[in-house]
Amino acid sequence: MAMEIEAAPLRAALGATPTDSPAWAESLPVRLAVAPAAGGRPNVILAVNGSDPITGVPCIGTTAAALTTQVVLNLVDHPVPDLVLSVGTAGGWSRNGSEIGDTYFAWPHFSCHDRRIDLPGFQAFGDGDLPAADLRTHAEALGAKLGVVTTGDSLDESPTDGARIVENGGAAKEMEAAAVAWVSHLHAVPVGAVKTITDLVDSAVATPTQFTANLAVASAALEETTMALLERLGDTA
């Protein structure tokens, strides 16, 4: 997860307790917590990007997300996860029928909408289209929607980014999932995403205004859906 305000409700619901990063990652802002299996729920490692030590703001974006994912997949005191989930908030579009508070599970793939590399042979790498774990049965049971989760390092949507998103059928626009997916795939670990909509990109209301107004409500919905998904994953493990 990227932001503490998104992660706090889930950490509390899990009853997760802090754990140390490996020695090589002690200088990184990553925050880890562990919730042992309980009831039908599997073991969970909750990783948050943390705050930038220079500016003090949450480390949102692909660089921090990649670092956090690598830390989790290198925890020597824990087995390699069966599944990595990128969990957080996202933007959506009313043109796709999205509403504030909707939750999307990534399917069938992740994508990058702002990696434009106009060099021979780099198109596929720039697009970053990587398969998502098949959580369709869980999405249906939990009332979540399915769609391409598309990632970029800007909160807004430029005209060029917008054209790429339309071309690739993006349904949820955010700033971490494709980076999480890339690192997970390097380790041959399945990766999915759970994203709750805080703002409608094609609304007349500015994205930052919507995001701020809806973040707390969306984070609560995100916690509820993610906890329900974890219970189901434990039951089907």
N, C-alpha and C positions, 0 to 999 in steps of 0.2 A: 504494500500500500504506500501511497505517496505522502499523504498529509495526516498529521496527528488527529485533527478534528474528524477525519473519516475513520481512523483506526480506533479511537478511544471507545466508542460504543461496542465494537466487536471484541476488543481486548477485555472489556469488562464482562461481556456476555460469556466469553470463553473461560474467564477466570485465569487468564494467562499470566505467568510470572516472568519477570525479566531474566534474560540469560546473556552471557558475554559473547561478543564476537570473537572469532579466532584471532590469534596474536597478530597476524599479518594485516588484519582489518581494524585494529584498535583505533587508528587515526581517522577512520571513516565515520560519518554521522549516523550510520545505520543503527537502528534500535531493534532488538530482537526480544521476543517473548515466546514462551513455550506453554502449551496447554496439553497435558497428557490425555490419552483416550479416556472418554467417560461416556457411559451409557452406550448409545449407538455411534457416537462420534469418534473419528480416528484421531491419532496424534496430530497436532497442528503446531507449526512454527509460524508465528505472526511477525513479519518483517516490515518495518516502516523506514522510508528513506531518511527520515530525520531532518534536522535543520542545518542550513548552511552556516558554518562557523564564522564566515566573513560578514554576511549580511543579516543573519538571524532568521531568514524566511525559510519556509519548508522547501525541501529539495525536490521540487516537481520537475518532470521532464525525463527524457530518455537516458541521459548519462547516469543520473542517480539511480534510476530503475535498473539499469544493467549492473551497476555495482552491487546493489542490494541483492539481486538475484544470484550473482556470483558468490556472494558471502553465504547465502543460504545453502547453495549447492556444494559448498566446501566446508560445511560444518562437520568436523571429524567425529564429534561426539554424538552425531545423529545419522541415521541412515539416509541415503539419497531419497528425496520425496517421491511418492508414487505419482503425484500431480502437483504442479505449480499453478496457482491462481493469481492473476492480476485483478485486484479488487479495488474499486474506487468509483468516483463520479465521472460524468461525461456530459458532453453536449449532444443534442439530438436535433431533428428537423421535423417541423410540423408537416412538411411535404410527405414524410414517411409515416405519418400518423403517430409520431412520438408525443408524449405528454410529460410534464414535470413529474418526477417520481417513478416513471417507468424503469424497469430493470431489464437489461439485455445480457444474455449469455453470448459470447463470441461464437459465431458459426457462419460459414464454414472455415473462415481464415481470418488472420490479422493482416493489416496493411499499413504502409507508411504513405502519407499524403504530401509530405514536404521534402522528400529526398530526391531532388532532381539532379541527376548525374548524366550530363549529355556527353558521354564517352562511349565508344563501341564496347559492347559486352557488359555494360554496367546496369542496364535497364532492370533486370530481374532483382539485382541486389538493392537497387534504389527503391523499387516497389515494396520489397520486404514482405511479400505475401507468403505467410507460413501457416500451416494447418492448425486449427484449434481442436482441442479434445472434444469428443462428441458428448455433449451434455444435454442433448435435445430432449431425452426422456425426462430429465430433471427439470428442464425449463418448462415443459408442458405441465408437469405436476405442480410447479410452484407459481404458475401464472406469469413467468418471465417471457420476454420476447427474444427472438434470435436475430442476429445480424452481424455483418462485418464490423469489427472494432478497428477503427482507423486512427493512427497515431501521428502526432507532429509535435514540434517543440514550441508552438505558439498557441496562446489562448484563443486568438481570433482566427478567422478563416479568410485568407486572401483569395482573390478571384482565381488564381492559379491552383491553389489548394482545393478550392471548391469544385473546379472542373475535374480534378483527379478523384475527389471523393464521389462525385456523381458517376464517373466512369467505372469506379470499382464497387459501387453499391454500398458505400459506407453508411452504417446506421447509428453508430455511436462514436463520437469524436473526442479523443482524449490525448494524454501526453506521455503514457508509459508502456502500454500493453505490448506493442510490437517489439520494444527493446527487451522486455521480459521474455517474450516468445523466442527471440533470437538466441538469447543466452540459454534458455531451457532446451532448445533444440540442439545446441552445441553439446549438451550433456545427455541427449536422447531421453529427456524427461517430458512427458505430455504436459501441455499448458492450455489453460482455459482462461476466461475472463468473466467477471461479474461487474457490470457497470450500471449505475443508477443515474438517470438524467436530472441535471440541475438547471439546464438552460437550453432554450431552443435557438439554434444558431440563426435561423431565418426569421426570428421575431424582430419586431421594431424596437423592442427594449434591448439596451446594450447588454452584451454577454456578461461583463463584470457585475452589473447590477443584478441580473438574474442569478448568477452564481452565488453571490453573497447572500441574497435573500433566501435562496432555496437550499443552501448547503447543509444546514442542520437537519432539515426534514429529510433530505435525500440520504444523508448519512445514517439516519435511523432506519430508513427503508432498506438501505444496503446491508446493515447489520442483520436485520430480520431475515432477508433472503439468503444471505451467506450462511448464517447459522442453520437455516433449514436445509440448505444444500449440503453442508458438512454432515448433518445427521443422515441424509440420504446416501452420501458417499460411504459413510461408515457401514450402513446397512447392506450396501452392495459390494463391499470390499471382498 
